[in-house]
Amino acid sequence: MALLNLLFVLVAAVVAVALAGYGFGQLTERGEPPALLRALGALAGAVAAALCAWGLLIIVGAVVTAQDGGTDSAPPQSCRTAGWWERHQRGVEIVDYSVSYLPLGFVCETSGGGSYDNGDVPGYLNPALLGFALAGAGCVISAGYVSEMRARRQHKDRAGEAQ
């Protein structure tokens, strides 16, 4: 699982670099609104991809720690959050873990059928990732809308000149 997550980190990092390159390249074009909106959308997408890569890298660290066998490996060290020993004494054992990709998190599962996030992924990361992704999508959609309105206006002007 750690190798698959590392692949996701690599893909997210490559996407972030590619979007950043495209966004900065668009900023050097003419200062027309569609190009500027595409640039801002790409840059917001780059930040979202970088945040995703960072969160996935944190999760890879938690998975590697949890998969570390040997002495003192049960329950997984990544699941030993504040209060885990008290829960253990009450009979609630940590039986497994899983990775949550939406939202990003490392989830520890207990014997009672419950689960909890271990808190390794900072609380602000998922809302920031969502915000930048939505801002990027909004900018790209707005760029398409502005381009469409401009094309319709030009078509209307040409049709009026032809008559």
N, C-alpha and C positions, 0 to 999 in steps of 0.2 A: 504494500500500500504506500510505503514511503517513496518508492521509485515512481509510482504513478503521480503522486502529489508533486514530486520534483519536476516531472514532465509538465504538469500544469503550471508550475512556477516559471519554468523556462518559456512556455508558450505565452503566458501573461506578460513576462518581461519583454519578449520580442514584439508583442503587439503594442506595448507601451512605447517602445523606442520607435517603432514604425509610425504610430500615430503622432508622436511628438515631431518626428521628422517631417511628416506630411503637414502638420499644423503650422510649424515654423516656416515651411516652404510656401504655404498659402498666405502667410502674413506678408511675404515679400512681394506678392502680386499686387495688382492694382487695388486701391482701397475701396472697391465696390462692396456693397453690403453682402451679396451672396458669398464672395470669397472670404470676407471677414467672418461671417457666420460659420462657414465650413472650417476655417482655421480654429475658431474658438471651440467648435464642436469636437474637432480632432484633439485639441489640447486637453479639453475636459475628459475625453475618452482615454487619453494617455494617462492622466492622473488616476482615473478609475482603474485602469489596467495595472498601474503601478501599485495602487492600494491593494488590489486583488493579489498580486504577486507577493506583496509583503505579508498579507494575512495567510496566504497559503504556505509561505516559508515558516511562519510561526507554527502552523499546524504540523508541518513536516517535523519540526523540532519536538513537538509534543508526541507525535507518533513514534519517532525514533526512541524517545525516552520510554514510552509505554512498551515498546517491543524489546527493550533491553532485558534479556533474560538473566538468570543467575540469582544470587542471593539478594533478598529484599526487593524482588520484582513483583510480588503479589501483595496487595493490589497494585496496579500500575502507578508508578510515581507521578505521572501526569495527572492522575485523578485524586491525588492526596492534597486536597484543598483544605482550607480552614474548616474544622469540625468533622473531618472524616473519621477520626479516631472515636469521637463520641457516637457517631452513627454506627460504627463497627461494634462498639460495646452494647448498643441497643439491638444488635442483630441485623442491621442493614448492611449488607456486604456489597462491595463493588465487584460486579461480575464480568463486565465487558466495557468496551468503548467503541465509539464510532466517530466518523468525521462528518460534519454538516457543512455543505457547500453553500446553501442558501438558508439562512445567513451563515457566514463563515464561523466555524466554531469546532471545538473538540468536546464531544459529549461523552460523559461517563454514565454507564447504565448500572442500576442497583438491583439487588435481589428482589426487592418489592415491586419490580416492574417500573419504577421511576427512572428518571434520568436528570442530569444537570450538566450545564456547561462549566468547564473547569476555569474559565476566565482568562485563559492565556491570550486570546485575541482581544485587544483593547476594545472597550465599549463604544468608542467613537468611530471605529474603522468601518463597520457595516453601514451606519447611516451616511458617512462621508462617501463611501463607495457608491451607494445608491444615489446620493445627491449629484455627484459628478457624472455618473452614467446617465441620469435623467437630463441633466443640463446639456451634456453632449448630444443626446438624442434630440432634445428640443432645438438646439442650434442647427443641427443638420436638417431637421424637418423645416425649420424656419427658412433656411437657405434655399431649400427646394421650393417653398411657397413663394418667396421673393422672386426667384428665377421664373417661376411659372407666371406670376402676375406681370413681370416685365415682358415676357414673351407674348402674352396675350395682348398687352398694350401695344407692342410693336406690330403684331399681326393686325390689330384693329386699325392702327394708323396707316399701314400699307393698304389695307382694303379700302379705307376712306380715300386715299390718294388715287387709287386705280379707277374710281368712279368718276 
